[in-house]
Amino acid sequence: MRTLLTQEELDRALEELRSWRSYRGAIRTRIQAPDFPAAIALVSRIAEMAEEMDHHPDIDIRWRNIDVALATHSAGGITEMDVTQARRIGDLAAQAGAQIAASAPHGDGIEIGIDCMDAAAIQDFWRVGLGLTERTGTDGTIDLVGTEEDSPGVWFQQMTEPRTQRNRIHVDVYVRQQQAEERVAAVIAAGGHLVTDRHAPSWWVLADAEGNELCVCV
């Protein structure tokens, strides 16, 4: 049984890999090949390497863009095997004259956060109602994710007392660090207001004119 990386180990690995990011239980990147035939050829080389390792990535090709996601499904998340394979994929991309794209695959990440006193009591309701599946994080918490990469997920925020004076369901949008302040300014210009920047630059809490909250996260 392969062992999940701790958050500290994962952070160190992503510092080394640089062009990969962690999202929804996998490490992900986008590779840009010179053209479509080169992208197909590179995917074939990645497939041969994956067969040798008996460890198979999720791959999506759009013209010359190759989106790759690595996770160890038997372990329920990211292991050292995924980091090793990410290095090898980087080497294969360099040999093929491909580049790691600066933009994140699939745009922004979106999640729905639910403030609650007892997550276990409501998880199944949201899992069944939205047709999602459970994913256990490295810290033991449970999130709900969809089968499609770009479908919103749900996470449960543990509260110490009931929250009755404000909405308990909010939306989180994840953007790159360099885009965060620009996104916050744009949301305010679009009619929103800043609730708090106490946690910035990790996340900002904003709300629309009726008090519905959106967190811009990095």
Secondary structure, 3 states (H helix, E strand, C coil): CCCECCHHHHHHHHHHHCCCEEECCEEEEEEECCCHHHHHHHHHHHHHHHHHHCCCCEEEEECCEEEEEECECCCCECEHHHHHHHHHHHHHHHHCCCEECCCCCCCCEEEEEEEECCHHHHHHHHHHHHCCEEEECCCCCEEEECCCCCCCEEEEEECCCCCCCCCCEEEEEECCHHHHHHHHHHHHHCCCEEEECCCCCCEEEEECCCCCEEEEEC
